[in-house]
Amino acid sequence: MGLDNMHPTTEGYFVMGDIFKKAILEADKKGWLQSPVPNGITEDGNAERMAEGKQEAQLTERAERAHARRWSLT
């Protein structure tokens, strides 16, 4: 237990990680794990996140240009 008597130490996190890994591998061996159903997100999910980030950046840029134009008119 860590110094705050609430959270594990670094070693404790490694112990928990080993337990989780063992349980996941056992579940996989028993056939309990399945591939996710198609949900419209690319397999790695990054393409959609990158598109969202690009769209957000474009909106921010437009807002900044509009703000700059507003100030240049005064």
PyMOL commands that set and color helices and strands:
alter all, ss='L'
color gray80, all
select helices_A, chain A and resi 10-29+46-72
alter helices_A, ss='H'
color red, helices_A
deselect
rebuild
show_as cartoon
